[in-house]
Amino acid sequence: MIQIKDVGNNRLKITYTTGDTFKFAIADDSGVQSGTTLRFQISPDGERGTMLISRIYSANGDTFTVSLTTAEAAQLLPGHTYDYRLTFINAAGEVLTTISGLLDVIWGV
């Protein structure tokens, strides 16, 4: 089972075991405008220019369902910390907001 926990200071912790499907939802409490997309990016800690994962997701109502392929999830090594960035982009291509921080990956806890 994959667990994502906000541990404060823009730091997330992911806990998972081998064979888990990496999938979670991101909701915007203020509502998502029609045509808004989410760019989900993960890079090695301190290397924002080197993206391991960069995907764009469409909203389903006010929720974006983020899922990674097996190959993408395999890049998130247990015991490592990564930078994450969530960018919400409106239908005109304008950035609405960006959220970023650190992502800790813990296996089998």
C-alpha positions in Angstrom: 0.0 0.0 0.0 1.3 3.4 -0.9 1.0 6.2 1.7 1.8 9.8 1.0 2.1 11.9 4.2 2.6 15.6 4.6 5.3 15.9 7.2 5.4 19.7 7.2 7.6 22.4 5.7 6.6 21.4 2.1 8.0 17.9 2.7 6.1 14.8 1.7 6.9 11.2 2.6 6.0 8.2 0.3 5.9 4.7 1.8 5.3 1.7 -0.5 6.2 -1.9 -1.1 7.3 -3.8 -4.2 4.5 -4.3 -6.7 2.4 -1.3 -5.5 0.7 0.8 -8.1 1.7 4.4 -7.7 -1.5 6.4 -7.9 -2.9 9.3 -5.8 -5.3 12.2 -6.2 -4.6 16.0 -5.8 -7.7 18.2 -5.2 -8.0 21.9 -5.3 -10.4 23.1 -2.6 -11.0 26.4 -4.4 -12.2 24.6 -7.5 -10.5 23.8 -10.8 -11.4 25.9 -13.8 -12.4 24.1 -17.0 -9.3 23.2 -19.0 -6.8 23.4 -16.1 -4.0 20.9 -16.2 -1.5 19.7 -13.6 2.2 19.3 -14.4 3.7 16.8 -12.0 7.5 16.8 -11.8 10.1 15.0 -9.7 13.8 15.5 -9.8 16.8 14.4 -7.7 17.1 16.6 -4.6 18.8 19.9 -5.5 18.8 19.2 -9.3 15.6 20.9 -10.5 16.9 21.0 -14.1 17.2 17.2 -14.3 13.7 15.7 -14.3 13.2 12.1 -13.6 9.5 12.4 -14.1 7.5 15.1 -15.8 3.9 14.4 -16.7 0.8 16.4 -17.4 -2.7 15.4 -16.1 -6.2 16.6 -16.8 -8.7 17.2 -14.1 -11.7 15.1 -13.4 -13.9 17.6 -11.7 -11.7 19.3 -9.1 -9.3 16.3 -8.7 -6.3 15.3 -10.7 -5.5 11.5 -10.5 -1.7 11.1 -10.7 -0.4 7.6 -11.6 3.1 6.6 -12.6 4.2 3.7 -14.8 6.2 0.9 -13.3 9.3 2.3 -14.9 8.7 5.8 -13.5 8.0 4.5 -10.0 11.2 2.4 -10.2 13.2 5.7 -10.4 12.0 6.7 -6.9 14.5 4.8 -4.9 13.8 4.0 -1.2 15.9 6.1 1.2 16.3 8.9 -1.2 14.9 12.5 -1.2 13.6 14.2 -4.3 12.3 17.6 -5.3 8.7 17.7 -6.4 6.8 20.4 -8.2 3.1 20.6 -8.9 2.2 23.3 -11.4 -1.4 24.2 -12.2 -1.9 25.6 -15.7 -5.1 27.2 -17.0 -6.6 26.6 -20.5 -4.7 29.7 -21.9 -1.4 28.1 -20.8 -0.8 30.5 -17.9 0.6 29.2 -14.6 -2.0 29.6 -11.9 0.1 28.3 -9.0 3.2 26.2 -8.3 3.7 24.1 -5.2 7.1 22.5 -4.5 9.1 20.9 -1.8 10.9 17.7 -0.8 9.7 14.1 -1.3 11.1 11.3 0.9 10.7 7.8 -0.4 10.6 5.0 2.2 10.1 1.3 1.2 8.3 -1.3 3.1 7.5 0.5 6.3 
